[in-house]
Amino acid sequence: MTAKIDLFAAAPQLMKEWQRAMIGLSGASSLEPRLTELVKLRASQINGCANCLNLHVAEARAVGETNQRIDLLAAWRDAPCYTDRERAALGWTEALTRLCEGQDHEQAYADLKAHFTDEEQVKLAVSINIINGWNRIAVGFGLWADPAAIKASAAEAAA
């Protein structure tokens, strides 16, 4: 896939701020890194974002996620390897990612509330919002980047 545009050349300040939002959330988050990566992966699966899947599989492995749990993520409801907290986060991810499908998200929210503090709920919702945004940018503009290049760009944005 060839990118339609170089986002960082076209709007460097805006894209650096967008990256900083995700970096800032990750750095200040009380959410477990493995949980956060599962959420990013699940949203990216739903949105069909190969770029973000490629990046977040590498990130998930880097924080200790197992191949089995990555491989089974699309079927998380039936796989016994996820905790109740992770299931609540994944259900909330699906509810927010699939808003346009008219899903009833009340049960997803009830599960979320049972396993996350108010602050964690907000952090998780913002994380889901940001990864959905990245998915739309990456799919829309045909982005494909090596995970190492993305990490280097993120480190530069954080500086």
VMD Tcl script that draws the C-alpha trace (Angstrom):
set ca {
  {0.00 0.00 0.00}
  {1.31 3.44 -0.87}
  {0.39 6.42 1.27}
  {-1.68 9.03 -0.51}
  {-0.06 11.84 1.43}
  {2.74 12.44 3.91}
  {0.73 13.56 6.92}
  {3.73 14.90 8.80}
  {4.86 16.98 5.82}
  {1.34 18.26 5.09}
  {0.43 19.22 8.67}
  {3.48 18.73 10.91}
  {2.27 20.59 13.98}
  {-1.17 19.00 13.96}
  {0.22 15.49 13.52}
  {2.79 16.01 16.29}
  {-0.02 17.14 18.62}
  {-2.10 14.10 17.63}
  {0.86 11.83 18.45}
  {1.47 13.64 21.72}
  {-2.14 13.02 22.78}
  {-1.63 9.28 22.53}
  {1.82 9.41 24.11}
  {0.55 11.58 26.95}
  {-2.36 9.27 27.62}
  {-0.09 6.23 27.65}
  {2.40 7.86 30.00}
  {-0.22 9.11 32.44}
  {-2.45 6.07 32.25}
  {-3.14 3.79 35.17}
  {-4.24 1.19 32.65}
  {-2.07 -1.87 32.19}
  {0.06 -1.72 29.01}
  {-1.08 -5.19 27.90}
  {-4.73 -4.20 28.33}
  {-4.18 -0.99 26.39}
  {-2.56 -2.88 23.53}
  {-5.41 -5.42 23.42}
  {-7.88 -2.54 23.15}
  {-5.89 -0.93 20.32}
  {-5.66 -4.25 18.52}
  {-9.37 -5.00 18.84}
  {-10.43 -1.59 17.53}
  {-7.93 -1.92 14.68}
  {-9.31 -5.38 13.82}
  {-12.84 -4.02 13.66}
  {-11.74 -1.07 11.53}
  {-9.56 -3.20 9.23}
  {-6.46 -1.09 9.83}
  {-3.46 -3.18 8.75}
  {-1.02 -0.40 9.68}
  {-2.25 -0.17 13.28}
  {-2.55 -3.96 13.61}
  {1.06 -4.31 12.47}
  {2.23 -1.71 14.98}
  {0.17 -2.85 17.95}
  {0.94 -6.55 17.54}
  {4.61 -5.59 17.88}
  {3.80 -3.29 20.82}
  {1.71 -5.99 22.52}
  {4.53 -8.50 22.23}
  {6.98 -5.90 23.55}
  {4.93 -5.52 26.75}
  {4.67 -9.28 27.25}
  {1.45 -10.23 25.49}
  {1.35 -13.84 24.30}
  {0.83 -15.00 20.73}
  {-2.16 -17.07 21.86}
  {-4.01 -14.07 23.29}
  {-3.18 -11.95 20.23}
  {-4.33 -14.73 17.90}
  {-7.61 -15.26 19.79}
  {-8.50 -11.59 20.19}
  {-11.13 -11.56 17.44}
  {-12.94 -14.33 19.36}
  {-12.34 -12.95 22.86}
  {-15.89 -13.73 24.04}
  {-15.29 -17.46 23.54}
  {-11.62 -17.67 24.52}
  {-10.96 -18.48 28.18}
  {-7.62 -16.64 28.33}
  {-8.92 -13.11 29.08}
  {-9.70 -11.74 32.53}
  {-13.06 -10.21 33.42}
  {-11.39 -6.77 33.43}
  {-10.01 -7.35 29.94}
  {-13.41 -8.60 28.74}
  {-15.04 -5.44 30.08}
  {-12.47 -3.30 28.25}
  {-12.90 -5.26 25.02}
  {-16.69 -5.04 25.23}
  {-16.46 -1.27 25.75}
  {-14.01 -1.04 22.84}
  {-16.47 -2.79 20.56}
  {-19.40 -0.71 21.77}
  {-17.62 2.59 21.13}
  {-15.99 1.46 17.88}
  {-19.30 0.21 16.48}
  {-21.49 3.14 17.46}
  {-22.88 3.46 13.94}
  {-24.24 -0.09 14.13}
  {-26.72 0.99 16.78}
  {-25.44 -1.48 19.35}
  {-26.93 -1.28 22.79}
  {-23.93 -0.31 24.87}
  {-25.64 -0.37 28.27}
  {-24.38 -3.86 29.13}
  {-20.90 -2.96 27.95}
  {-20.96 0.08 30.22}
  {-22.27 -1.93 33.19}
  {-19.38 -4.39 32.74}
  {-16.92 -1.52 32.41}
  {-18.20 0.16 35.57}
  {-17.80 -3.09 37.52}
  {-14.09 -3.35 36.71}
  {-12.77 0.20 36.23}
  {-12.65 3.34 38.33}
  {-14.26 6.49 36.94}
  {-10.84 7.84 35.96}
  {-9.91 4.57 34.24}
  {-13.21 4.59 32.35}
  {-12.41 8.02 30.94}
  {-8.83 7.03 30.08}
  {-10.05 3.91 28.35}
  {-12.72 5.79 26.39}
  {-10.16 8.40 25.27}
  {-7.72 5.63 24.28}
  {-10.44 3.97 22.22}
  {-11.29 7.30 20.61}
  {-7.66 7.98 19.71}
  {-7.01 4.54 18.20}
  {-10.23 4.79 16.20}
  {-8.97 8.15 14.92}
  {-5.60 6.68 13.99}
  {-7.37 3.79 12.23}
  {-9.40 6.21 10.15}
  {-6.36 8.31 9.28}
  {-4.27 5.25 8.38}
  {-6.98 3.54 6.33}
  {-8.14 6.78 4.71}
  {-4.68 7.84 3.59}
  {-3.32 4.36 2.89}
  {-0.60 4.53 5.53}
  {1.87 1.74 6.10}
  {4.84 2.26 8.36}
  {7.34 -0.02 9.97}
  {6.77 -0.19 13.76}
  {10.35 1.00 14.36}
  {9.72 4.08 12.22}
  {6.50 4.81 14.11}
  {8.28 4.48 17.46}
  {11.02 6.84 16.28}
  {8.44 9.37 15.11}
  {6.57 9.09 18.41}
  {9.79 9.62 20.38}
  {10.53 12.72 18.31}
  {7.00 14.06 18.92}
  {7.36 13.49 22.66}
  {10.57 15.53 22.77}
}
mol new
graphics top color blue
foreach p $ca { graphics top sphere $p radius 0.5 }
foreach p [lrange $ca 0 end-1] q [lrange $ca 1 end] { graphics top cylinder $p $q radius 0.2 }
display resetview
